[in-house]
Amino acid sequence: MTNRIRELRARQDISQLELARLVGVRRETIVFLEKGRYNPSLRLAHDIAKYFRLPIEEVFLFDDGAAPKRSA
Amino acid sequence: MKRTILMFIISALVVASLVLWVLKGHVAGNTQEMIMVGTALVIVGFAVYLGLQRLRSHWRHEPAEDELSKRIMLRASSLAYYVSIYLWLFVMYISDKTTLEAHSLIGAGILGMAVVFLLCWLGEKAFGVKHD
């Protein structure tokens, strides 16, 4: 999964700290998200997408080919 | 904020205990004891670092903990627990082959658990938590 947080943040000209405060997490979490080192919870993904006024799938991009196998 | 203050108080108490232990002459000054004191100081340093991080978050008006920090802590704890089982197996194995007393081995095992946790935490921070 990748995301467009850095791009959207730059477009709206807000800092990582400001975005972190707005969605109620630490700045480090935004850093990890932007570097692709953390997959957020559904709640956080929803809050970030809501802030940018976009659907979740336009902020977080899923690579369907790389979907993990799930056991029954 | 209460937890941050508690972390600093506990760290100060551990440092004070170590200083008293050294000053009262209970430390013979051999390499093994110096390693134990050094390891304990590294662990206290880690606790102080975590406390400072929480303070910085407080000053920035961020939450002291969020889903990422909690998940890192949870994953580091579970991995450290798993690795610690093997650490204690190793301690049991060497207990028959060494002249160390039981209390020294237990102390080394407990310090080892703390070091394992520190390494697991650093690993989770370095590699991220992508595959949950």
N, CA and C atoms of all chains as a GROMACS GRO file, in nm:
protein
  612
    1MET      N    1   0.085  -0.120   0.000
    1MET     CA    2   0.000   0.000   0.000
    1MET      C    3   0.088   0.125   0.000
    2THR      N    4   0.056   0.218  -0.086
    2THR     CA    5   0.126   0.347  -0.086
    2THR      C    6   0.024   0.456  -0.053
    3ASN      N    7   0.074   0.576  -0.036
    3ASN     CA    8  -0.022   0.683  -0.008
    3ASN      C    9   0.028   0.816  -0.067
    4ARG      N   10  -0.067   0.910  -0.074
    4ARG     CA   11  -0.036   1.040  -0.134
    4ARG      C   12  -0.032   1.151  -0.029
    5ILE      N   13  -0.004   1.113   0.094
    5ILE     CA   14  -0.012   1.212   0.203
    5ILE      C   15   0.085   1.328   0.180
    6ARG      N   16   0.210   1.294   0.143
    6ARG     CA   17   0.310   1.399   0.125
    6ARG      C   18   0.266   1.498   0.016
    7GLU      N   19   0.218   1.441  -0.094
    7GLU     CA   20   0.174   1.525  -0.208
    7GLU      C   21   0.055   1.614  -0.168
    8LEU      N   22  -0.042   1.554  -0.102
    8LEU     CA   23  -0.162   1.629  -0.063
    8LEU      C   24  -0.129   1.735   0.043
    9ARG      N   25  -0.037   1.700   0.130
    9ARG     CA   26   0.005   1.794   0.235
    9ARG      C   27   0.077   1.914   0.172
   10ALA      N   28   0.161   1.884   0.072
   10ALA     CA   29   0.234   1.992   0.005
   10ALA      C   30   0.136   2.082  -0.071
   11ARG      N   31   0.035   2.018  -0.130
   11ARG     CA   32  -0.064   2.096  -0.205
   11ARG      C   33  -0.141   2.191  -0.112
   12GLN      N   34  -0.169   2.145   0.007
   12GLN     CA   35  -0.244   2.230   0.102
   12GLN      C   36  -0.149   2.314   0.189
   13ASP      N   37  -0.019   2.295   0.169
   13ASP     CA   38   0.083   2.371   0.241
   13ASP      C   39   0.068   2.362   0.394
   14ILE      N   40   0.056   2.240   0.442
   14ILE     CA   41   0.055   2.223   0.588
   14ILE      C   42   0.171   2.132   0.627
   15SER      N   43   0.219   2.152   0.746
   15SER     CA   44   0.335   2.075   0.792
   15SER      C   45   0.289   1.939   0.846
   16GLN      N   46   0.389   1.853   0.866
   16GLN     CA   47   0.359   1.721   0.924
   16GLN      C   48   0.300   1.738   1.064
   17LEU      N   49   0.355   1.834   1.139
   17LEU     CA   50   0.308   1.855   1.276
   17LEU      C   51   0.162   1.902   1.277
   18GLU      N   52   0.130   1.992   1.184
   18GLU     CA   53  -0.009   2.041   1.179
   18GLU      C   54  -0.106   1.929   1.144
   19LEU      N   55  -0.068   1.849   1.044
   19LEU     CA   56  -0.155   1.737   1.005
   19LEU      C   57  -0.170   1.639   1.121
   20ALA      N   58  -0.056   1.614   1.190
   20ALA     CA   59  -0.059   1.521   1.304
   20ALA      C   60  -0.157   1.571   1.410
   21ARG      N   61  -0.150   1.699   1.441
   21ARG     CA   62  -0.240   1.756   1.542
   21ARG      C   63  -0.386   1.745   1.497
   22LEU      N   64  -0.409   1.770   1.367
   22LEU     CA   65  -0.547   1.769   1.316
   22LEU      C   66  -0.610   1.631   1.321
   23VAL      N   67  -0.528   1.527   1.301
   23VAL     CA   68  -0.586   1.392   1.303
   23VAL      C   69  -0.558   1.319   1.435
   24GLY      N   70  -0.494   1.389   1.530
   24GLY     CA   71  -0.477   1.336   1.665
   24GLY      C   72  -0.371   1.228   1.680
   25VAL      N   73  -0.261   1.241   1.604
   25VAL     CA   74  -0.149   1.147   1.623
   25VAL      C   75  -0.021   1.228   1.644
   26ARG      N   76   0.090   1.155   1.665
   26ARG     CA   77   0.219   1.223   1.680
   26ARG      C   78   0.278   1.247   1.542
   27ARG      N   79   0.368   1.347   1.534
   27ARG     CA   80   0.430   1.380   1.405
   27ARG      C   81   0.504   1.260   1.347
   28GLU      N   82   0.565   1.182   1.437
   28GLU     CA   83   0.639   1.064   1.395
   28GLU      C   84   0.551   0.968   1.313
   29THR      N   85   0.424   0.959   1.348
   29THR     CA   86   0.333   0.869   1.276
   29THR      C   87   0.314   0.917   1.132
   30ILE      N   88   0.304   1.048   1.115
   30ILE     CA   89   0.291   1.103   0.979
   30ILE      C   90   0.420   1.076   0.901
   31VAL      N   91   0.535   1.089   0.968
   31VAL     CA   92   0.664   1.061   0.902
   31VAL      C   93   0.667   0.915   0.856
   32PHE      N   94   0.628   0.823   0.944
   32PHE     CA   95   0.627   0.680   0.910
   32PHE      C   96   0.530   0.653   0.794
   33LEU      N   97   0.414   0.719   0.797
   33LEU     CA   98   0.315   0.698   0.690
   33LEU      C   99   0.371   0.744   0.556
   34GLU      N  100   0.432   0.862   0.557
   34GLU     CA  101   0.484   0.917   0.431
   34GLU      C  102   0.598   0.832   0.374
   35LYS      N  103   0.675   0.771   0.464
   35LYS     CA  104   0.786   0.686   0.418
   35LYS      C  105   0.738   0.546   0.382
   36GLY      N  106   0.608   0.518   0.402
   36GLY     CA  107   0.555   0.386   0.372
   36GLY      C  108   0.598   0.280   0.470
   37ARG      N  109   0.634   0.322   0.593
   37ARG     CA  110   0.680   0.226   0.692
   37ARG      C  111   0.572   0.190   0.793
   38TYR      N  112   0.451   0.236   0.768
   38TYR     CA  113   0.342   0.205   0.860
   38TYR      C  114   0.210   0.205   0.785
   39ASN      N  115   0.132   0.100   0.806
   39ASN     CA  116  -0.003   0.096   0.751
   39ASN      C  117  -0.100   0.143   0.859
   40PRO      N  118  -0.174   0.250   0.835
   40PRO     CA  119  -0.256   0.306   0.943
   40PRO      C  120  -0.379   0.221   0.972
   41SER      N  121  -0.440   0.247   1.086
   41SER     CA  122  -0.568   0.182   1.117
   41SER      C  123  -0.673   0.242   1.025
   42LEU      N  124  -0.785   0.175   1.015
   42LEU     CA  125  -0.894   0.225   0.930
   42LEU      C  126  -0.940   0.362   0.980
   43ARG      N  127  -0.941   0.377   1.113
   43ARG     CA  128  -0.986   0.504   1.173
   43ARG      C  129  -0.894   0.620   1.130
   44LEU      N  130  -0.762   0.595   1.139
   44LEU     CA  131  -0.668   0.702   1.103
   44LEU      C  132  -0.674   0.731   0.954
   45ALA      N  133  -0.683   0.625   0.872
   45ALA     CA  134  -0.694   0.644   0.727
   45ALA      C  135  -0.819   0.727   0.695
   46HIS      N  136  -0.927   0.696   0.763
   46HIS     CA  137  -1.052   0.770   0.744
   46HIS      C  138  -1.034   0.917   0.783
   47ASP      N  139  -0.971   0.941   0.898
   47ASP     CA  140  -0.953   1.079   0.946
   47ASP      C  141  -0.865   1.161   0.850
   48ILE      N  142  -0.759   1.096   0.798
   48ILE     CA  143  -0.669   1.168   0.706
   48ILE      C  144  -0.743   1.199   0.576
   49ALA      N  145  -0.814   1.098   0.524
   49ALA     CA  146  -0.890   1.119   0.398
   49ALA      C  147  -0.996   1.227   0.418
   50LYS      N  148  -1.059   1.226   0.534
   50LYS     CA  149  -1.164   1.324   0.563
   50LYS      C  150  -1.104   1.464   0.567
   51TYR      N  151  -0.984   1.476   0.626
   51TYR     CA  152  -0.921   1.607   0.631
   51TYR      C  153  -0.894   1.659   0.490
   52PHE      N  154  -0.847   1.572   0.401
   52PHE     CA  155  -0.817   1.615   0.263
   52PHE      C  156  -0.944   1.620   0.175
   53ARG      N  157  -1.056   1.580   0.233
   53ARG     CA  158  -1.185   1.578   0.162
   53ARG      C  159  -1.178   1.491   0.037
   54LEU      N  160  -1.120   1.375   0.057
   54LEU     CA  161  -1.109   1.279  -0.054
   54LEU      C  162  -1.153   1.142  -0.002
   55PRO      N  163  -1.198   1.054  -0.092
   55PRO     CA  164  -1.226   0.916  -0.048
   55PRO      C  165  -1.094   0.846  -0.007
   56ILE      N  166  -1.105   0.750   0.082
   56ILE     CA  167  -0.984   0.681   0.133
   56ILE      C  168  -0.900   0.626   0.018
   57GLU      N  169  -0.967   0.568  -0.084
   57GLU     CA  170  -0.892   0.502  -0.192
   57GLU      C  171  -0.817   0.601  -0.280
   58GLU      N  172  -0.845   0.730  -0.264
   58GLU     CA  173  -0.766   0.829  -0.339
   58GLU      C  174  -0.646   0.880  -0.259
   59VAL      N  175  -0.647   0.851  -0.132
   59VAL     CA  176  -0.532   0.890  -0.048
   59VAL      C  177  -0.441   0.769  -0.030
   60PHE      N  178  -0.500   0.655  -0.002
   60PHE     CA  179  -0.423   0.532   0.018
   60PHE      C  180  -0.444   0.442  -0.103
   61LEU      N  181  -0.335   0.411  -0.171
   61LEU     CA  182  -0.345   0.338  -0.297
   61LEU      C  183  -0.307   0.192  -0.275
   62PHE      N  184  -0.400   0.105  -0.304
   62PHE     CA  185  -0.377  -0.038  -0.283
   62PHE      C  186  -0.329  -0.103  -0.412
   63ASP      N  187  -0.224  -0.184  -0.397
   63ASP     CA  188  -0.175  -0.260  -0.511
   63ASP      C  189  -0.240  -0.398  -0.501
   64ASP      N  190  -0.347  -0.419  -0.580
   64ASP     CA  191  -0.424  -0.544  -0.568
   64ASP      C  192  -0.340  -0.667  -0.600
   65GLY      N  193  -0.240  -0.650  -0.685
   65GLY     CA  194  -0.154  -0.764  -0.721
   65GLY      C  195  -0.071  -0.813  -0.605
   66ALA      N  196  -0.045  -0.723  -0.511
   66ALA     CA  197   0.040  -0.760  -0.396
   66ALA      C  198  -0.041  -0.793  -0.271
   67ALA      N  199  -0.171  -0.822  -0.290
   67ALA     CA  200  -0.256  -0.850  -0.174
   67ALA      C  201  -0.209  -0.977  -0.105
   68PRO      N  202  -0.197  -0.974   0.029
   68PRO     CA  203  -0.151  -1.094   0.100
   68PRO      C  204  -0.257  -1.205   0.095
   69LYS      N  205  -0.211  -1.331   0.095
   69LYS     CA  206  -0.304  -1.444   0.098
   69LYS      C  207  -0.362  -1.455   0.238
   70ARG      N  208  -0.489  -1.472   0.245
   70ARG     CA  209  -0.551  -1.488   0.377
   70ARG      C  210  -0.602  -1.631   0.391
   71SER      N  211  -0.573  -1.691   0.506
   71SER     CA  212  -0.620  -1.828   0.526
   71SER      C  213  -0.768  -1.827   0.556
   72ALA      N  214  -0.834  -1.940   0.530
   72ALA     CA  215  -0.981  -1.947   0.546
   72ALA      C  216  -1.016  -1.950   0.694
   73MET      N  217   0.085   1.285   3.134
   73MET     CA  218   0.193   1.354   3.205
   73MET      C  219   0.234   1.279   3.333
   74LYS      N  220   0.133   1.217   3.398
   74LYS     CA  221   0.163   1.144   3.522
   74LYS      C  222   0.260   1.029   3.494
   75ARG      N  223   0.237   0.960   3.381
   75ARG     CA  224   0.323   0.846   3.347
   75ARG      C  225   0.465   0.894   3.317
   76THR      N  226   0.477   1.011   3.255
   76THR     CA  227   0.610   1.065   3.223
   76THR      C  228   0.686   1.094   3.353
   77ILE      N  229   0.616   1.159   3.447
   77ILE     CA  230   0.681   1.192   3.576
   77ILE      C  231   0.722   1.063   3.646
   78LEU      N  232   0.632   0.962   3.640
   78LEU     CA  233   0.660   0.833   3.703
   78LEU      C  234   0.785   0.768   3.642
   79MET      N  235   0.798   0.780   3.509
   79MET     CA  236   0.915   0.722   3.441
   79MET      C  237   1.044   0.787   3.491
   80PHE      N  238   1.040   0.922   3.506
   80PHE     CA  239   1.160   0.993   3.553
   80PHE      C  240   1.191   0.957   3.699
   81ILE      N  241   1.085   0.944   3.780
   81ILE     CA  242   1.108   0.910   3.922
   81ILE      C  243   1.171   0.771   3.933
   82ILE      N  244   1.117   0.675   3.857
   82ILE     CA  245   1.170   0.538   3.863
   82ILE      C  246   1.315   0.536   3.813
   83SER      N  247   1.342   0.610   3.704
   83SER     CA  248   1.479   0.616   3.651
   83SER      C  249   1.574   0.674   3.756
   84ALA      N  250   1.530   0.782   3.823
   84ALA     CA  251   1.613   0.846   3.926
   84ALA      C  252   1.639   0.749   4.041
   85LEU      N  253   1.536   0.672   4.079
   85LEU     CA  254   1.552   0.575   4.188
   85LEU      C  255   1.651   0.466   4.150
   86VAL      N  256   1.644   0.420   4.024
   86VAL     CA  257   1.737   0.316   3.979
   86VAL      C  258   1.881   0.370   3.980
   87VAL      N  259   1.899   0.493   3.931
   87VAL     CA  260   2.033   0.553   3.929
   87VAL      C  261   2.083   0.570   4.072
   88ALA      N  262   1.995   0.618   4.162
   88ALA     CA  263   2.035   0.637   4.302
   88ALA      C  264   2.076   0.503   4.365
   89SER      N  265   2.000   0.397   4.335
   89SER     CA  266   2.032   0.264   4.389
   89SER      C  267   2.167   0.217   4.338
   90LEU      N  268   2.192   0.240   4.208
   90LEU     CA  269   2.320   0.199   4.150
   90LEU      C  270   2.436   0.274   4.214
   91VAL      N  271   2.416   0.406   4.233
   91VAL     CA  272   2.522   0.489   4.294
   91VAL      C  273   2.551   0.440   4.436
   92LEU      N  274   2.442   0.413   4.513
   92LEU     CA  275   2.460   0.364   4.651
   92LEU      C  276   2.531   0.229   4.651
   93TRP      N  277   2.492   0.145   4.557
   93TRP     CA  278   2.550   0.010   4.548
   93TRP      C  279   2.701   0.020   4.522
   94VAL      N  280   2.739   0.112   4.433
   94VAL     CA  281   2.881   0.129   4.400
   94VAL      C  282   2.954   0.193   4.518
   95LEU      N  283   2.895   0.301   4.577
   95LEU     CA  284   2.962   0.375   4.685
   95LEU      C  285   2.978   0.293   4.813
   96LYS      N  286   2.880   0.204   4.839
   96LYS     CA  287   2.886   0.124   4.962
   96LYS      C  288   2.988   0.012   4.951
   97GLY      N  289   3.046   0.000   4.832
   97GLY     CA  290   3.153  -0.098   4.816
   97GLY      C  291   3.108  -0.239   4.786
   98HIS      N  292   2.977  -0.253   4.747
   98HIS     CA  293   2.928  -0.386   4.713
   98HIS      C  294   2.979  -0.431   4.576
   99VAL      N  295   3.031  -0.334   4.499
   99VAL     CA  296   3.083  -0.368   4.367
   99VAL      C  297   3.234  -0.390   4.379
  100ALA      N  298   3.278  -0.510   4.345
  100ALA     CA  299   3.420  -0.542   4.358
  100ALA      C  300   3.503  -0.475   4.249
  101GLY      N  301   3.437  -0.431   4.147
  101GLY     CA  302   3.508  -0.362   4.039
  101GLY      C  303   3.558  -0.455   3.931
  102ASN      N  304   3.511  -0.582   3.935
  102ASN     CA  305   3.554  -0.672   3.828
  102ASN      C  306   3.471  -0.646   3.701
  103THR      N  307   3.518  -0.705   3.593
  103THR     CA  308   3.458  -0.677   3.462
  103THR      C  309   3.309  -0.713   3.459
  104GLN      N  310   3.276  -0.827   3.517
  104GLN     CA  311   3.137  -0.873   3.513
  104GLN      C  312   3.042  -0.772   3.578
  105GLU      N  313   3.083  -0.721   3.696
  105GLU     CA  314   2.997  -0.625   3.766
  105GLU      C  315   2.992  -0.491   3.692
  106MET      N  316   3.103  -0.452   3.634
  106MET     CA  317   3.102  -0.326   3.559
  106MET      C  318   3.009  -0.336   3.437
  107ILE      N  319   3.007  -0.455   3.373
  107ILE     CA  320   2.916  -0.476   3.259
  107ILE      C  321   2.771  -0.465   3.306
  108MET      N  322   2.743  -0.523   3.423
  108MET     CA  323   2.606  -0.518   3.475
  108MET      C  324   2.564  -0.374   3.506
  109VAL      N  325   2.654  -0.299   3.568
  109VAL     CA  326   2.622  -0.158   3.600
  109VAL      C  327   2.604  -0.079   3.470
  110GLY      N  328   2.694  -0.103   3.374
  110GLY     CA  329   2.685  -0.034   3.245
  110GLY      C  330   2.555  -0.065   3.174
  111THR      N  331   2.516  -0.194   3.176
  111THR     CA  332   2.391  -0.235   3.110
  111THR      C  333   2.271  -0.167   3.177
  112ALA      N  334   2.275  -0.165   3.311
  112ALA     CA  335   2.165  -0.101   3.385
  112ALA      C  336   2.156   0.047   3.347
  113LEU      N  337   2.271   0.112   3.331
  113LEU     CA  338   2.271   0.255   3.295
  113LEU      C  339   2.215   0.275   3.154
  114VAL      N  340   2.248   0.183   3.062
  114VAL     CA  341   2.193   0.192   2.925
  114VAL      C  342   2.040   0.182   2.930
  115ILE      N  343   1.990   0.090   3.013
  115ILE     CA  344   1.844   0.071   3.023
  115ILE      C  345   1.778   0.196   3.083
  116VAL      N  346   1.844   0.253   3.185
  116VAL     CA  347   1.791   0.377   3.244
  116VAL      C  348   1.792   0.488   3.138
  117GLY      N  349   1.900   0.492   3.059
  117GLY     CA  350   1.908   0.592   2.951
  117GLY      C  351   1.792   0.577   2.853
  118PHE      N  352   1.757   0.452   2.824
  118PHE     CA  353   1.645   0.425   2.734
  118PHE      C  354   1.513   0.477   2.794
  119ALA      N  355   1.493   0.450   2.924
  119ALA     CA  356   1.371   0.497   2.991
  119ALA      C  357   1.366   0.650   2.990
  120VAL      N  358   1.481   0.714   3.014
  120VAL     CA  359   1.486   0.862   3.013
  120VAL      C  360   1.455   0.914   2.872
  121TYR      N  361   1.508   0.845   2.769
  121TYR     CA  362   1.480   0.885   2.631
  121TYR      C  363   1.330   0.878   2.602
  122LEU      N  364   1.266   0.768   2.646
  122LEU     CA  365   1.122   0.754   2.624
  122LEU      C  366   1.046   0.865   2.698
  123GLY      N  367   1.093   0.896   2.819
  123GLY     CA  368   1.030   1.003   2.897
  123GLY      C  369   1.045   1.138   2.828
  124LEU      N  370   1.164   1.165   2.772
  124LEU     CA  371   1.187   1.292   2.703
  124LEU      C  372   1.100   1.302   2.577
  125GLN      N  373   1.082   1.188   2.509
  125GLN     CA  374   0.995   1.186   2.390
  125GLN      C  375   0.852   1.224   2.428
  126ARG      N  376   0.807   1.170   2.541
  126ARG     CA  377   0.671   1.200   2.587
  126ARG      C  378   0.660   1.348   2.625
  127LEU      N  379   0.767   1.401   2.689
  127LEU     CA  380   0.766   1.543   2.726
  127LEU      C  381   0.759   1.632   2.601
  128ARG      N  382   0.839   1.594   2.499
  128ARG     CA  383   0.841   1.671   2.375
  128ARG      C  384   0.702   1.671   2.310
  129SER      N  385   0.637   1.554   2.312
  129SER     CA  386   0.502   1.545   2.257
  129SER      C  387   0.407   1.636   2.334
  130HIS      N  388   0.426   1.638   2.466
  130HIS     CA  389   0.340   1.723   2.549
  130HIS      C  390   0.358   1.870   2.512
  131TRP      N  391   0.485   1.912   2.495
  131TRP     CA  392   0.513   2.052   2.460
  131TRP      C  393   0.460   2.088   2.321
  132ARG      N  394   0.459   1.988   2.231
  132ARG     CA  395   0.409   2.014   2.096
  132ARG      C  396   0.256   2.003   2.086
  133HIS      N  397   0.193   1.975   2.198
  133HIS     CA  398   0.048   1.954   2.203
  133HIS      C  399   0.006   1.836   2.116
  134GLU      N  400   0.090   1.732   2.116
  134GLU     CA  401   0.057   1.607   2.049
  134GLU      C  402   0.017   1.507   2.158
  135PRO      N  403  -0.051   1.398   2.120
  135PRO     CA  404  -0.072   1.294   2.223
  135PRO      C  405   0.062   1.229   2.260
  136ALA      N  406   0.078   1.191   2.386
  136ALA     CA  407   0.204   1.127   2.429
  136ALA      C  408   0.217   0.989   2.366
  137GLU      N  409   0.103   0.925   2.343
  137GLU     CA  410   0.100   0.794   2.278
  137GLU      C  411  -0.004   0.797   2.168
  138ASP      N  412   0.023   0.728   2.060
  138ASP     CA  413  -0.079   0.713   1.957
  138ASP      C  414  -0.074   0.570   1.905
  139GLU      N  415  -0.150   0.543   1.798
  139GLU     CA  416  -0.160   0.403   1.755
  139GLU      C  417  -0.026   0.346   1.711
  140LEU      N  418   0.061   0.428   1.651
  140LEU     CA  419   0.192   0.377   1.607
  140LEU      C  420   0.281   0.344   1.726
  141SER      N  421   0.291   0.437   1.822
  141SER     CA  422   0.380   0.412   1.936
  141SER      C  423   0.330   0.293   2.018
  142LYS      N  424   0.196   0.280   2.031
  142LYS     CA  425   0.141   0.166   2.105
  142LYS      C  426   0.170   0.036   2.032
  143ARG      N  427   0.158   0.038   1.898
  143ARG     CA  428   0.181  -0.084   1.821
  143ARG      C  429   0.330  -0.124   1.826
  144ILE      N  430   0.418  -0.024   1.819
  144ILE     CA  431   0.561  -0.053   1.828
  144ILE      C  432   0.592  -0.118   1.964
  145MET      N  433   0.534  -0.060   2.069
  145MET     CA  434   0.556  -0.112   2.205
  145MET      C  435   0.503  -0.256   2.216
  146LEU      N  436   0.384  -0.278   2.159
  146LEU     CA  437   0.320  -0.410   2.167
  146LEU      C  438   0.402  -0.515   2.091
  147ARG      N  439   0.445  -0.479   1.971
  147ARG     CA  440   0.521  -0.574   1.889
  147ARG      C  441   0.658  -0.601   1.951
  148ALA      N  442   0.721  -0.494   2.003
  148ALA     CA  443   0.853  -0.511   2.066
  148ALA      C  444   0.839  -0.599   2.190
  149SER      N  445   0.732  -0.580   2.267
  149SER     CA  446   0.712  -0.659   2.390
  149SER      C  447   0.691  -0.806   2.356
  150SER      N  448   0.608  -0.833   2.255
  150SER     CA  449   0.580  -0.974   2.224
  150SER      C  450   0.704  -1.042   2.168
  151LEU      N  451   0.779  -0.973   2.084
  151LEU     CA  452   0.901  -1.032   2.029
  151LEU      C  453   1.005  -1.052   2.140
  152ALA      N  454   1.015  -0.954   2.229
  152ALA     CA  455   1.112  -0.964   2.340
  152ALA      C  456   1.077  -1.081   2.431
  153TYR      N  457   0.948  -1.102   2.455
  153TYR     CA  458   0.905  -1.214   2.538
  153TYR      C  459   0.948  -1.346   2.473
  154TYR      N  460   0.926  -1.357   2.343
  154TYR     CA  461   0.959  -1.478   2.268
  154TYR      C  462   1.111  -1.504   2.275
  155VAL      N  463   1.190  -1.399   2.252
  155VAL     CA  464   1.336  -1.414   2.253
  155VAL      C  465   1.385  -1.445   2.395
  156SER      N  466   1.317  -1.387   2.496
  156SER     CA  467   1.359  -1.406   2.635
  156SER      C  468   1.349  -1.552   2.679
  157ILE      N  469   1.255  -1.625   2.622
  157ILE     CA  470   1.243  -1.768   2.655
  157ILE      C  471   1.374  -1.838   2.621
  158TYR      N  472   1.429  -1.806   2.505
  158TYR     CA  473   1.556  -1.866   2.463
  158TYR      C  474   1.672  -1.815   2.548
  159LEU      N  475   1.661  -1.687   2.589
  159LEU     CA  476   1.765  -1.631   2.677
  159LEU      C  477   1.772  -1.708   2.808
  160TRP      N  478   1.654  -1.736   2.867
  160TRP     CA  479   1.652  -1.810   2.994
  160TRP      C  480   1.696  -1.954   2.975
  161LEU      N  481   1.663  -2.012   2.860
  161LEU     CA  482   1.713  -2.148   2.831
  161LEU      C  483   1.865  -2.146   2.828
  162PHE      N  484   1.922  -2.041   2.768
  162PHE     CA  485   2.067  -2.028   2.761
  162PHE      C  486   2.125  -2.010   2.901
  163VAL      N  487   2.058  -1.928   2.984
  163VAL     CA  488   2.105  -1.906   3.122
  163VAL      C  489   2.103  -2.039   3.198
  164MET      N  490   1.996  -2.118   3.178
  164MET     CA  491   1.987  -2.249   3.245
  164MET      C  492   2.100  -2.340   3.198
  165TYR      N  493   2.130  -2.332   3.069
  165TYR     CA  494   2.236  -2.417   3.011
  165TYR      C  495   2.372  -2.381   3.070
  166ILE      N  496   2.400  -2.249   3.078
  166ILE     CA  497   2.534  -2.211   3.126
  166ILE      C  498   2.545  -2.218   3.279
  167SER      N  499   2.431  -2.229   3.349
  167SER     CA  500   2.438  -2.230   3.496
  167SER      C  501   2.522  -2.348   3.548
  168ASP      N  502   2.520  -2.459   3.474
  168ASP     CA  503   2.600  -2.576   3.517
  168ASP      C  504   2.747  -2.563   3.480
  169LYS      N  505   2.773  -2.474   3.385
  169LYS     CA  506   2.909  -2.468   3.331
  169LYS      C  507   2.987  -2.346   3.379
  170THR      N  508   2.930  -2.272   3.471
  170THR     CA  509   2.997  -2.150   3.517
  170THR      C  510   3.008  -2.149   3.669
  171THR      N  511   3.099  -2.065   3.717
  171THR     CA  512   3.115  -2.055   3.862
  171THR      C  513   3.030  -1.943   3.921
  172LEU      N  514   2.953  -1.877   3.835
  172LEU     CA  515   2.871  -1.764   3.883
  172LEU      C  516   2.765  -1.814   3.981
  173GLU      N  517   2.734  -1.728   4.079
  173GLU     CA  518   2.632  -1.765   4.176
  173GLU      C  519   2.494  -1.746   4.114
  174ALA      N  520   2.394  -1.810   4.176
  174ALA     CA  521   2.258  -1.807   4.121
  174ALA      C  522   2.205  -1.664   4.108
  175HIS      N  523   2.231  -1.580   4.213
  175HIS     CA  524   2.175  -1.444   4.208
  175HIS      C  525   2.238  -1.361   4.095
  176SER      N  526   2.367  -1.390   4.065
  176SER     CA  527   2.432  -1.318   3.955
  176SER      C  528   2.370  -1.358   3.821
  177LEU      N  529   2.343  -1.490   3.808
  177LEU     CA  530   2.282  -1.538   3.683
  177LEU      C  531   2.142  -1.482   3.665
  178ILE      N  532   2.066  -1.476   3.774
  178ILE     CA  533   1.930  -1.421   3.765
  178ILE      C  534   1.936  -1.272   3.729
  179GLY      N  535   2.029  -1.201   3.793
  179GLY     CA  536   2.047  -1.058   3.761
  179GLY      C  537   2.084  -1.039   3.615
  180ALA      N  538   2.176  -1.123   3.566
  180ALA     CA  539   2.218  -1.112   3.426
  180ALA      C  540   2.100  -1.143   3.334
  181GLY      N  541   2.019  -1.242   3.372
  181GLY     CA  542   1.902  -1.279   3.291
  181GLY      C  543   1.802  -1.165   3.283
  182ILE      N  544   1.778  -1.100   3.398
  182ILE     CA  545   1.680  -0.989   3.400
  182ILE      C  546   1.732  -0.871   3.317
  183LEU      N  547   1.861  -0.840   3.335
  183LEU     CA  548   1.920  -0.732   3.254
  183LEU      C  549   1.916  -0.768   3.106
  184GLY      N  550   1.942  -0.897   3.078
  184GLY     CA  551   1.938  -0.944   2.939
  184GLY      C  552   1.801  -0.925   2.879
  185MET      N  553   1.696  -0.952   2.958
  185MET     CA  554   1.558  -0.933   2.908
  185MET      C  555   1.534  -0.787   2.871
  186ALA      N  556   1.586  -0.696   2.957
  186ALA     CA  557   1.568  -0.554   2.929
  186ALA      C  558   1.644  -0.515   2.802
  187VAL      N  559   1.763  -0.570   2.785
  187VAL     CA  560   1.842  -0.539   2.664
  187VAL      C  561   1.770  -0.593   2.540
  188VAL      N  562   1.716  -0.715   2.551
  188VAL     CA  563   1.642  -0.775   2.438
  188VAL      C  564   1.524  -0.685   2.401
  189PHE      N  565   1.453  -0.636   2.503
  189PHE     CA  566   1.340  -0.548   2.474
  189PHE      C  567   1.386  -0.420   2.403
  190LEU      N  568   1.498  -0.364   2.452
  190LEU     CA  569   1.552  -0.242   2.390
  190LEU      C  570   1.586  -0.268   2.243
  191LEU      N  571   1.650  -0.382   2.216
  191LEU     CA  572   1.688  -0.413   2.077
  191LEU      C  573   1.564  -0.436   1.990
  192CYS      N  574   1.463  -0.504   2.045
  192CYS     CA  575   1.340  -0.528   1.969
  192CYS      C  576   1.271  -0.395   1.938
  193TRP      N  577   1.270  -0.305   2.034
  193TRP     CA  578   1.206  -0.174   2.016
  193TRP      C  579   1.279  -0.095   1.907
  194LEU      N  580   1.413  -0.099   1.913
  194LEU     CA  581   1.492  -0.028   1.811
  194LEU      C  582   1.466  -0.088   1.673
  195GLY      N  583   1.456  -0.222   1.667
  195GLY     CA  584   1.430  -0.290   1.540
  195GLY      C  585   1.296  -0.251   1.482
  196GLU      N  586   1.194  -0.248   1.568
  196GLU     CA  587   1.059  -0.210   1.520
  196GLU      C  588   1.059  -0.066   1.470
  197LYS      N  589   1.132   0.021   1.540
  197LYS     CA  590   1.140   0.162   1.498
  197LYS      C  591   1.212   0.173   1.364
  198ALA      N  592   1.318   0.094   1.348
  198ALA     CA  593   1.400   0.106   1.227
  198ALA      C  594   1.328   0.049   1.106
  199PHE      N  595   1.261  -0.065   1.123
  199PHE     CA  596   1.202  -0.132   1.006
  199PHE      C  597   1.054  -0.099   0.985
  200GLY      N  598   0.991  -0.035   1.083
  200GLY     CA  599   0.851   0.002   1.065
  200GLY      C  600   0.758  -0.114   1.090
  201VAL      N  601   0.629  -0.084   1.092
  201VAL     CA  602   0.528  -0.189   1.119
  201VAL      C  603   0.430  -0.191   1.003
  202LYS      N  604   0.476  -0.248   0.892
  202LYS     CA  605   0.396  -0.244   0.769
  202LYS      C  606   0.299  -0.358   0.754
  203HIS      N  607   0.334  -0.473   0.806
  203HIS     CA  608   0.261  -0.593   0.764
  203HIS      C  609   0.160  -0.641   0.866
  204ASP      N  610   0.099  -0.553   0.938
  204ASP     CA  611  -0.007  -0.593   1.033
  204ASP      C  612  -0.139  -0.612   0.963
   0.00000   0.00000   0.00000
